[in-house]
Amino acid sequence: MSLFKARDWWSAALGEGEEFDQGCLCVGDVDNSGSGHDKVVVGSYMGMLRIFSPHANKSSSEGALMEAQLLEVQLQNAIIQVEVGKFVSCSDLLHLAVLHPRKLSVYSVSGTAGNVEHGDQYQLKLVYEHNLQRTACNMTYGTFGGVTGHHSLCIQSMDGMLMFFEQDSYSFGRFLPGFLLPGPLVYNHRTDSFLTVSSARQLESYKYETLAVATDAENRQDPDLPQKTGGKRLTPDWSFILGEQALDVSVPSFSHSSASIFVLGERNLYCFRDNGQIRFMKKLEFNPSCFLPYTTVTDGTTNLLLCNHTNMLLVYTDVTLKWAAQLSFVPVAVRVANFPEIKGVVVTLSSDGHLLCSYMGTDPSFFSTPKVDAREADYEQVDAEMKKLQKFIREATRTQDILPKTDAEEDLIITADVSSSMDSPSQALIQDIDGLPVPSVTVQVTVKASCVLQSSKLTVRVQPPLAVTQDQFALEPMGFGASAVVEFSAFLNGRYPPADLTGDITVSYSSPTGVPRVHQSRFSLPLELVCVPSSPNKNTRFKITVDTNQPPVDLSAIFPEFAAKSDDNDGNGLAFQFLSGAKVTVQASKTSQRYRLQSDSFEDIWLVVKELVQRFDSHFLDLGVKDFKKSFSGPLPLQDYFLSVDQHFQLRVSAQQYQDLLSERAVQFRAIQRRLLTRFKDKTPAPLQNLDTLLDATYSQVISLAEAAEETRLQLEEAFVRLRSATHLLVLLLSLWQGLTPDQTAILEATLLPLLQDTPQLGWEESCDAAVSHLLRTCLSRSPKDQATSLAQTGGPVLGLPQDTTRLKKHITVLCERIGKGGRLSLASESNAPVPAQVQNLAAPGGVAPISELAGDQEELALPQEATKFIKKKQPSKKKKDKEKKDVSPEATVKEETGTEETVKEVKKEKKESSKEKKESKKELSKEPKEEGKKESKKESSSSSSKEKKESSKEKKERDKDKEGKEAGDKKVSRKSSVKVKEKKKEPEAAEG
């Protein structure tokens, strides 16, 4: 038994098909037994009135329920509200007031002792009733006007009239000002005023005295008409704007020290003083259904019960949650009652007639845990178990999956079967592109259920510009072992090739327990869906070479469906003609183990090289070759890739410009319309002053701009698909170049392709730049210090359309360079090296302020465009570089110094300077002028007199800077000067080597 579950003390199910609401429940000693024990009175919208005297449930039989039920009467009209009070003059007994839509009835409940085994008998006797002229909504009662000894009644009608009754006589009626819909109504006996929440969503208080002297309702049916009879206009004593509709209002009267007014809103709980000042307000994180302030524990605080639509019963002390208990239904009314066996029972009623008397807490448990026999611990077994658990923990922390993998059996199995032949006839919407017929292929999907499935829906998604004949299927309910088969055709629906030939199948369904679930599967479409065989082309613009460690393979065996239709039968070359116009040629070397792919379109090579690599893997796997490897040795085609990036960026800029122009013209068009409308409405005709001509011209511009914006949007979609293809190709070449693992390839692909589609709010350029910058500052950073610095920084600029792509190109270039130097891709920030102790305080709160990397990015990540040509797999050693520097002319040395400035800065960050190295560097600084003089004497033979003057001026500037550095001692040195010191430091080391 859960501690946080309401304990069932007594319960009953009231009728079938009956409805109940907030006012249908009340508790009190309605039969005037004098014992002080409460009875539960329940009325329904079906006119059934029931009175219960609950007892502890010995059993849930019908006999126990009938024993607790005192009275059940079927009234002629629906019961809106029931209340217990002193409603009869010259009598101090409690009576029952029942509110019907058009009638108010007051009854007396009396019981007589029975002389037979059936027990006592109870009777319901009508004392008086009032027929209402207006449809009633709710009512309240109290000692109106300070009269003691009996209670008066106030009824609110659906049209906003308050009708006052003193026992069996009607007093007066008043209309509420500004009324639209009725709200909760309650009487505050401390201030002798009535509280309600109007349709303006504000709490209003009306004094009884003000209502009594206001305009008579019978003489004034409409409050907006001018006042004809004597009396004052009705205005609230005070009001407070809630901003939401109120569910209930309560004025507790158990303590004068905590005089408060509670209002339950749709999302907030309010507490006011009697003068309308707010005491507190609590924002609720759930949808409340009803509430009840029931007692005060300490002066100034109030305890209240609050029920919500998540079947919870919450206990609050003002705004502090003290307890929570789970119910089996959503209550619409809650009361607290005292019964003979127990006091303080919570009585709740649901809308369908579930009446529950419960209490919170739990019964004491008499179960005691049996004593376990003591035994000696086997330390070897404990040690082995500890090692096993540590191994599980390491494997669990090493995985980088967001969702855990489950070993449980799936509820359904999805199988997708792609036909091996094209459809005849084709189902494509576009029958031919540039004279080439557009084929289609049939995909058959089989869904097999392992349990009962309800509300199943299958959705198919393919990459644009691919399309399917039907993308959504509604599946029939399936039992255990049942299966459903659907078919659809896929085809090309655009004039450019897709970035991926895979499709996704998603099945959403409900489990037998009603839990919604989703199951996904993937299928691959054939390459011949988007291209046809053709004759090889030798003169192309873009070329890529893939190396393998196995003898060359006959391409006709790898692509049999294309070789059968190709004109070239030697098996060394195949050509793939895309339906969009580009042609990709694959050439196999006869002597070496290389394969060359060439085309006039850089992006179109992606699909062919991907298919080639996949078929190579399956071909050699079928042959039993386990050590098959493939690689890429040539320089990365970054400049070709950047052309796709620039084209996509220019289209984004154009689309944004069209949107801005379109918004300006639309504003101008609406302004002209307003002016014309003003002229046409004017009684005195005035000349239009060519406004109609301007309106026509503006309308033509709006239409033209809209068409241009739509055309640019279509071009942008095509450019993004081509950019995705180029990015996939670059990722594949990087993985072949450095032999990346599948996990590292997935990280790289997620970094360079963070979006599946462009949106006006977030584009590919800014997303990719943020992802690449994150890798460069974490797993691909140069030192642990940089990692700690990046971890200490929080937040960042808001992503938006950049001004240009220069920064993005530099970041991608540096990313490729660091991967080429052995950088390891990992999602863990501490993947390269542990953070030393002296650097940990950088990321600690209250430590050193975060180091800004903006300036560092501008200098460190800056690479010349020619540097991309020199990215290779192996880097030459330092000695070879020094020898090459000596043999090259002075002009080349100047270029090398500027080109290798980035590598010098890397050496600076990777090496930690000790105190001895600082002293040695100071000594070397003093020797530099001599060594530089020697080198310059060697360079004079090949340099002109003008270059000698420039070099001498540079030497003077460097000597001045060195002198300033010596005079400053251990003061901070700028980044550029430190780089120059490192360059000068390397020259004597190379000479010694």
N, C-alpha and C positions, 0 to 999 in steps of 0.2 A: 504494500500500500504506500503510495507516494505521500510524502508529507505535505506537498503543495497541491493537494487535490481536495475539493470540498467533499466532506463526509456526508453521505446520504442518511438523514435521520428519519425522514418521512417523505414520501412522494406519491403523486397521483397523476393519472392521465385523464384530462377532462374532455369527454365527448370525442366525436370524430368529425372533422371538417369544420370545427368552430374556430373563430378568430378572436384574439385578445390583443389589447393595447395597453398603453401606459396607465390609464385611469381605471382599468378593470380589476385592480387588486387593492384591498385595504385590510387592515387588521385592527381589532379592538374587541372589547367586551360587549359585543352587540346585543347579547341576550340578558345583560345586566345581572349576571350571576353573583357578583359581589366578591368573587374569589381573586379578582385582579388578573386572571388568565385571559389571554387573547383568543379570539376566533378569527379564522381566515375567511374573508368574503370575496368571492370571485364572480364577476359578471362577464358575459360574452356578447359579441355582436349579434349572436343568434337569439338573444333574449333570455338565455338561461342563467338563473341566479342560484349560486351554490354557497353554502356556509359549511366550513369544516372546523372540527376541533381535533387537531392531529395528536396522535400518540406515537410512541416509539414503535418502529416497524418490527414486529415479531416475524411476520411473513409478508410476502407480497401478494397474498391472495385477495380475491374480490371481497371476501368477508371482512378482512381487516379494513379495506377501504370503505365499505359501507358502514362499518362501526364508527369511523371517524367523521362521516358526513352527517351533519345535523339536518340540513334542509336542502332541497333542490326544487326550484319553482320555475316553470316556463312562463315568462312574461310575453306580452303581445308585441312589444317593440324592442329594438336593439338597445343594449345597455352601453352607454358611452363612458360613464364614470360612476363609481360608488364611493360614498364617504360615510363615516360614523361620527355623530355628534349630537349635541343637545338642540334638536331642531323643533321641538314642540314646546309652546309656552306653558307656563304653570306646571312644568314637569322637569325634574332633574335627571330623568332617565335618558340613556343613549338610544338614539334612533338611527335608522338606516335611510340615507338619501340616495335615490337612484335617478340618474339623469338619462333620459331618452332624447332622441332627436327633437321631438315636439312636446315633451311632457317632463315635468319634475314630480317625482313621487316620493313620499316619506312614509316608511313602514316602521312598525314595531315588531321585534322578534321576541317571542316568549316561549318558554319551555315548561312542560308539565311532566311531573314524575309519572312514569308508566307502571302499571300493575302487572304487566305480562313480561315475557322474556325478551321482547323486542327493545326494551329500554325506554328512555324518555322520548317525549313527543314535542316537536317544535312547530310553531305556527307563525306565519307571516301575515300581519294585519295592516291594511292600508289606513293611515291616519289622515292624510290629506294629499292633494295633488294640484299642480298648476299646469294648465294647458298653455303652451308657449306659442306666440304669434310668429316667432322666428326660429330658424333651425339652430339648435344649440351645438356648441363645439366643446366646451369644458366648463368647469365651475370651481369655486373655492368658497370656503366658509370661515367665519370668525366672529369676534365680538365687534361688529362694525359700530363706529361712533363711541366706543368706550363702554357700551352697555354690557353688564356682567350678568351671569346666570343662564344665558342661553346664546345660541349661535344663529347668525343670519347667513343667508346664502346669496352668492353673486354668480350669475350665469353669463358667459360670453357667447354671443351668437356668431354665426359664420360671416355676417356682414358687419361686425364690429360694434355691436350694441351690448352694453353692460346692463343686465336686468337684476335688480335687487329685490330680495324677498325677506320679509321678517315673519318667520314661522308660516302661518297659513294666509298671509296677506302680501300683496304686491306693493312695493314701495315706490320705485321710480326706475326709469331707464335712461341711459346716456350713451351717445355715440362717441367712439374714440376718434380723435382728429387724425387725418391722413391715413385712414385705415385701408388696407388692401387684403391681407390674409391674417387669420387669427394666429396668435402665438400663445405660449404658456401664460397662465394667470395664477397669481398667488397673493395672499393677504399678509401684510406685515402688521402684527398687532402692536408692536412697539411704537410705530409712528402713525398707526391708523391710516395706512395707505395701501394701494393696490399696485402690484408690479407686473408688467407684461413686456414682451419683446415685440416690437412693431415690425412691419414689413421693411422698414428702412434699416433693419438690423441694428437697432439701438434699444437699450434697456430704458424703460420709462416708468416713472413713479407718479401716481395720481392720489392726492389726498381725498379721503372720504368726504370731508367737508367741502372740498372743491367740486367734487362730483355732485353733491347734494344741491348746491346753489347754481350749478351750470344750467345751460339751456335745456329745456324739457325735450326729451326725444320724441314724444308724441306730436308736438307741434312743429318739429323741425326734422324732417326725414333725411335731408341732405346736409351734411355739415358745411358744404361749400356755398350754400345759399345765404343771403343776407339775413341777419338776425331780426325776427319780427316780434318776439315776445320778450318779456323781462328775463334777466339772468345774465350770467357771465359766460364768456367764451371759454371752452374747456382747454386748458393747457397743462402740460405735465409739470409737476413740482421740480423734478430734475430728470435728466436723461444722460445716458452714456453710450457712445458709439462702440458696438462690439465688432462690427465688420463681418459677422457671420450669423447664421441662423441659430437660435437656441433650441436645444432639445427639451430642457426642463429648467425650472427656477424653483429654489427651495429657500425657505426662511426658517431655520431651526429655532426652537423656543425652549431648549432644555437648560440654557444658562444665559444670564444677562451680561456676564463678563465677556462672553464671546459673541456679541451681537453682530451677526454677519448675514449677508445675502449671498447665496451661491447660485451661479449660473453655469449650466453645462452647455457648451457650444459644440459645434461639429468637430473642432480640432483643439479647443482650449477649455480650461476650467478657470472661471473667474470667481473672485471673492470681493464683495463690496461692503463698505460700512453703510449704516442706515441713511447717511446723507449723500450717498452716491459716490464717495471717494473709494477708489480701488485699493484693496489691501494687498492682494497678490494675484498673479495669473500664472498658470502652468500650461505649457504647450504639451499636448498629448501626442504620442507616437502611434496612436491607434485610433480606430473609429469607435467612440463610445456609444452605448445604447441606453443606459439609464444610470442614475446615481441616487444616493440618499445620505445626507448628513445625519448621524445617529447619536453621537455623544461627544462630550468633551472630557479629556483626561487631565490636562493642565490648563490653567487660566490662559486665555488668549488663543488657544488652539482648538481645532475641531477635527474629529475623526469622521471620515465619510467612506461609504462603499461606492465603488465605481465599476460598472460592468461594460464590457466591450464586445465587439463582433468577432473576437477570436476565442470566445467561450471562456474568458478569464474574469474572475472576481477579485478586484484589487482593493486593498485597504490603505488609505492615505491619512496621514496626520498633516493637515494643510497641504503642502506640496511634497512631503516626504513619503515615499512608498514604504509601508511597513510589512505588508504581507501580500501574497498572490496565491490564489487557489484556482484550480482548473474545474470548470463546469462541463456538463454534457450538452449544453444548448446555449443559445444567445438569449439572455433575459431582456424582456421589454419593461419589466417593473420589478422593483426590489423593496422589501420592507424588513424590519426587525421586530420580532414578536417574542413574548414570554409564554411558555407552556408549563403545565404542571411538572413534567419531568425535567425540564431544562429551560434555562433563561437565555435570552440573547440569540435566538435562532434566526438565521437569515432565510427569509421567504422570497423565492424568485419565481417568476412566471414567464413562460415563453409565448411567442405569438401563436403557436399551435396547441396550447393548452397543457403544457408540461409544468405542473406545480411541484416545487421542490422545497423542502425544509431541510437545511443543511447547517453544519458547523465546520469550523476550520481547525486543523490540527490532525492528530492521529491517535488511535488507541494504543496503549502501551503494549509492547511485544514481550511475550514471556518466553520467547525462544532464546536459548543460550547456546553459544558455539561450543561444540564438544572439544574437549581437551585433546590436543595432538600429542602422540607419544614422542618424547624427545629422542633424538638420534644424533649420532656424531656426523659432522659434515664431511663429505668426501671432497677435499680441496682440489684434487685433480679433476674431478668431474665438474666442480664449480668453475675452475679455471678454463676448462674446455668450453663450457657453456658461455662463459664471459667472452672468450675469443670469437665464438660463433655469433653472438649478439653484436659485438663490435664490427664484425665483417658485414652483417646486415645493415648496421647503421652507416658504415662507409659507403656501401652500395646505394643506400637510399639517399644520402646527401650528395652523392656524385651524379645522380641522374638529374637531368635538366628538363624533364617533362613537367608541364604545368598541371596536367590532370593525372591522377594516379592510374596505373594499369590494373585492371581487374581480371582475375582468372575465372570469374564466374561464367557460366554458359550464357551465350547471348540469347535474347528472346526471339530473334529472327536472323535469318541468313539471306544476304542479298548476293545474287550471282548475275553478272552482266556478260552476255555473249554477243560479241561483235561479229557480224557476218564477214566471211572471208572474201566475198564478191560484192561488187557494187550493185545497187538496185537497178532493175530494168522494168519499167521506165524510171527515170530519176524523179525524186520528190522535191528537188530544189526549186526555190522560188525564182532564182535567176537561172535560166536555162543554159546560157553560154556567156563567157567572158572572153572578149577579143577572139571570137571564133572557136574557142575551146569549150566543149560541153562540160557542164558542172555536174559531177556525179553526186550520189547520195548513198549512204550505207545504213543498213538496218541494225538496230541494237535491241536485243531481247533481254529483258530483265525479269528474273525469277525471284520472288520473295517467298521464303519458306518460314513458317511460324513454328516456334517451339513452345508457345503458350497461347492462351486466348488473347487476341488483339482486337481492340476497338478503335474506331475513328482513325483508321490508317490513311495517310496521304503521302504519295510519292511525288517528289520534285526532281527534275533533271536540270542541270546547269552545265553549259559548255562555254568555252572561252570565245569572246567575240573575235572575228566576225562570223564564227560558226553559229548555226541555229539548228533547232530541232522542230519536227512537225507538231509535237505536243510536249509541253514541259511540265504539266501537272496531271496527276491521276488520283482519283478517289478510289481507294480499295475497299472491298467489302469486308465485313467482320470475319476474321479467320479463327478457327479453332486450333487445337493442338495437332501439329503435323500437316496442316493445310498449307497450300501454296497458291500464289497468284502470279500470273504472267502478263506482262505488258510489253508492247512493242512501239518503237518510234524510229524515225529516220533522222540522221544528222547530215548536214550539208553546209557548204560554204555560202554565206550570204553577204559577201562584201568583195571589194576589188583589191584586197590586200591579204596576205597570209596571216594566220593566227600566231600568237606567241606560244601556244601550247595546244596539243592535240588530245589532252586528257579531259574527261568530263566527270562531274560529281553527281551521285545519286543520293538523295536524302529521303529517308522514310521517317515521318513523325507519327507516333501512335501512343495509345494509352495502355499501360500495363494492366493486368487483372486487378491490381489494387487501386487503380485510378491514377497512377503517377504518370505524367506525360514524359515521354522519352523520345530520343532521336537516334537513328542509326544511319551511318554514312558508308558509302562505297564509291570506288573510283574505277573508271574504264578508260581505255586508250583507243583512239580512232586511228585507222591506217593512214600512212603517209600519202598513198595514192588518192586520198580524198581531196587533197589540195594541189597536187602536181601530177604531171604526166611525163613519161620518158621522152627524151629528145636527143639530138646530136650534141656531142661535147663541143665546148667553146674554149679555145686556147688563150685568146687575148681578153683578159678580164682585169678588173681594177683591184679587187681584194683577194688575197690568197692566204690560206692557213694550212700548215703542215702538221700532221699528227704522226708521231713515231710509235712503233710497237717493238716488242722483243721476240716476235715470232715471224716466220717466213711470210712473204706476201700472200694474200688470199685472193682468189678469183672473185671479183665483185659480182659476177653473175650468180655465184652461189650465195652471196650475202643478200642480194636484192633480186630474187628470182622473178617477182612479178613485174619488175621494170626491165630486166634483161631480156625477157621474152618479147617485149615490144620495142626494144631499142634497135637502132640500125648498126651500132658498133658491137660486133660479136667477139672481139678479142679478149674481153673480160678485164682489161686494164683501165677502162674508163666508162663512166656512166654520167649521163646528164639528166637533171631533174628540172623540167619546165614548170614553174608555178603558174597557176591559172591567172595570177595577177600580172604576169609579164616577165618576172625575173627568172634567170636560169642559173642553176648551181651545178658545177661539174666536179666530179670526183675522179681523180687520177691515181692509180696505184703504180708505184715504182717497180720496175722489173728486176732491178739489182739490189736495192736497199729495202728496208722494212718501213717505208714511209708512204703516207697517203696525203695527197694534196687536194684541198677543197678550194675552189675559186668561183667567184661570182662578181657581177657588177653591183650587187646590193649586199652590204655588209650584214644587215639584219636577217636576210633570207638564208644565210649559211647555217643559222642556228638549228632549224628543224632537221636539216640533212645531217649535220655533224652529230646531233643528239641521237638520231636514228642509227647512224653508223657506229657510234660507240656502244649503244645498247646491243646491236646485232653482233658486233665483235665479241662482246662478253658472253652472249648466249652461244655463239658459234664455237668458241674455244672451250666453253664449259661442257658442251656436248661432246667435244673431242677428248675431254679428260685432262686438259691442260690447266694446271693449278697455279702456275707462276706467270700467267699472262699479265703483262703490264703495258700501259699506254701512257704516253707523255707528250708534252708540247715544249719544244726547245727554243722556238723563235721569240723575238721580242713581242711583248703584248701590244696589240693594235689599239692603244689608248686614243691616239688622235682620230682614228676612224670611229671609235666609240663616242668620242666627244662631239662628233658631227651630229649624231642622233640626239645627244643631250641638248645641243644648241638649237636644233630644229624644234624640239618639243618645247623648249623654253620660249622661243620666239612666238610660237603659236599661243602659249599661255598669256604672254604679254598682249598679243593682238586681241585675244578673247576678252581680256580685262579692259582694254581700250574701247572695244565695241560696246561692252556693258556700260561703261561710263558715258559714252556718247549717247547710247540709247536712253539712259536715265535722264540725261540733260534734255534731250528732245521730247521725252515724255512729259517732263515738267513744263517745258515750253508749250507743248500741245494743250495741256490742261489749263494753263494760264490764259491762252487764247480762247479756249472754250468758255471759260468763266466770263471773260470780257464780252464775247459775243452774246452770251446768255443775258448779261446785264443790259446790253443794247436792245435785245429783242423784247425784254420785259419792260423797258421804259415806255411810258405812255406817250411821250413826245418822241416821234421818230428822229433819229440822228444818223448821220452818215457812218458807214462801217469803217471808213478810213483804211481800206484794203486788208481788213482783218480776215475776211473770207479767203483772200488769196494767200495770205500768210498761213492760214489754217491748212489749206490744201498743200502748200509746199512743205509744211512741217509734217503733215501726215505722210507725204511721199518719202520724206527723209526717215521717218520712224519705220516705215515698211522696209525701205532699203537697208537700214541698219539692222533690223531684225533678221532679214534674210542673210545678210553678211555674217551676223553673229551665229546664226544656225549653221551656216557653211563652215565657219571657223571651228565650231564645236565638233562637227563631224571630222574635220581635218585633225583636230586635237585628239580625238579618240583613236584615229588611225596612227598618229604620231606616237601616242602612248603605247599602243600595241607593238609598234616597231621598236620603241625604246625598251620595252620588256624583252623582246627577242634579242636585242643587242646586249642587254644586261645578262640574260641567261647565257649567252655565248661567252661573255667576259668571265662570268663565274666558272663556267666549264673549263676555259683555258687556264684560269688561275689554279683550279684544282688539279688539272693535268700537269701544269708547270711545276708545282710544288708538292704534288702527291698528297693533297689534303684528304683527311678522313671524311666519311659521310656526315659526321656531326659538325665538323668545321665547315664543310661545304654548305650545310644548312644554315649555319650562323652567317656565313658570308652572303648567302642568297637573301636571307631575311634582312640583312643590313642594306644591301643595294636595291632590294625590292620591298620596301616597307609597306607599299600600298598596292592594292589590286586594281584601283581605278582612281583617277584624279577627281577632286572636288574643288569647287570655287574657294572653299575655306582652307583646304590643305592640299598641297600639291606634292609631286614626287621630289622636286629639287630640295625643298627645305627639310622634308622628312629624311631623305637619304643623307643630306649633309649632317643632320643631328645624329643619325645612327653611326655614320663613319667617324664623326668627331668623338663620339662616346667610345668606340673601339680604340681610337688613337690615344685616348687618355686613360684607358683601363688596361685591357689585356695586351695591347700593342704599344704601350708607353715604353720609354727608354730606360726608366729607372723606377725603383719602388717609391722614391720621393714624389715622382709625378703622379703615381697612383694614389698616394695618400693625399696629395693636394687636390686631385680631382674628386676624391671621396669627401673631402672637407667642404667642397663647394656644393651648395644646394640651390635648386631653382635654375632658371635660365630664361633667356629671352623668349617671347612668344613667337611661334613659327609663323612666317608669312612669306609672301612672294619676294624673293631676293631681287636686287637690282641687276645682277648679272650672274653668270655661272663660273666666274674665275675662282672664287673660293672653293666651290664644290669640286672643280677639276683638280685643284691643288691637293685637296684632301684625298680624293680617289687615287691620285698619283702617289702620294706618300703612303697610303694604305697598301698599294701594290708593292711599293719598294720595301716596306717593312715586312710584308709577308715573304717577299723574295729573300730577305736576309734571315729568315728562320723564325719570324714571329709566329706565335701559337695563338690561334683563335679559341677563346673560351668565354663563357658567360660569367665565370667567377672572376671577380676583380683582382684577386691575389694569385692569379694563375702563374705569372712569370716568376715572381720572387716574393719571399716574405718581407713584410714591412719592418725595418729595424726599429729598435726601441727609441732611438733619438728622433725618429720621424713620426712616431705614433701620436705625439702631442699635437701634430698639425691637424689631425682629424678629431681631436678630443674637444668637447665643448668647453669654451672658455680659454682655449689655447691660442696659438698664433692665428692671426686673421687669414682667411683664405687667400691664396695667391691667384691673382688674375692671370688667366692664360690667353687673354685676347691679343696682347702684344706678342706673346710667344707664338701664337698661331700664325700671326702675320709674318714673323721672321722665320720660325722653324719650318713651317709647312710650305714656305715659298720655294718653288722649284721652277727653273726655266722650262720652257716647252720642249727644248731639245733633250732634257734629261730623261724623258720617257723612252727615248731611243736606246739609252744605255742600260736599261733594266734587264739584267740577264740572270741566269740561274746561279752562276758562281761569281764571287767577287774576288778580284786580284788581291794579292797580299801587299803589305805595306812596302816591302823591299822593292817589289816590281814597280810599284807606283813611284818610288823615289828615283829608281833608275830611269824610268820613262821621263820623269821631269827633267833630268839632266840632259837627255838627248834631244828634247824638243826645243824648238825655237822660242825666243822670248814672247812672241805674240801668242803662241800656243800655251805657254805657261800662264800668261795672264788669264786666258779663257779657262784653263783648268782651275786656277785659283778661285775664280768666280763660280765655276760649276761645282767645285767640291767644297764650297763653303758649308753646305748642309752636312756633309760627312764629318767635317771638322767639328761642327757643333755637337754631333752625336758622340764623338769621342770625348768631348768635354763633359757631357752629362754622364756618360757611362763610367768614367774614371773618377774616383774620389781623391781629391787632393789632400795629402797629409802635410804636416808641418815641414817635413824634410823636402818635399817636392816644391813647396813655396820658396824655401831658401835656394834650392837649385835653380828655380826659374828666375829668381832675382840675379843670380850669378850669370845665367845665360843671357839675360837681358843686356848685361854690360858687354858681353862678347858679340852681340848681334851686329853692331855697326861694322866690326872688322870682317865678319863672315859675309855680310851683305856686300861689302866692298869688293871682296874676292869674286863673288858670283857676278857682280856687275862688270868686272873687268873681263870675265869670260864672255859675257853677252854683248860687249861693245862691238865685236867683229861683225855681228849680224844685225845690229840695230842702227837706226839713223840718228842724226844729231838731235832732231826734235824729240824723239823718244827718250834720249838720254836726259834732256832737260826736264821732262815730265817725271822720270824716275828719281832724279835728284830732288825735285820739289817734294815728292812723296816721302823720300827718306827724311827730309828735314821735318815734315809734319809728324812722322812716326817717332823721330828722336825727341821732338818736343813733348809728345804724349808720354813717352817713356820717362822723361825727366819729371813730368807732373805726377806720374804714378809713383816714382820713388819718393818724391816730396810728400805725397799724401800718406805714405806708409801703408797701414793695413786698412785704409778706408775702402768703401764700396767702389767697384769699378763697373762701368757700363757694359752692356752685353756685347756691343761691337768691339770695344777695346779688348775684352777678354778673349774674343775669337782671334783677334790679330796676335795676341800673345801666344796663343796655342799654335798658330801657324808658324810663328817664328821659333817656337820651341821644337817643332817637328824637324826643322831644317838641320840643326846640329845633330839630332839623333840619326837622321838619314845619312849624314856625312860619316858618322862613326860606324854605322852599319856597313 
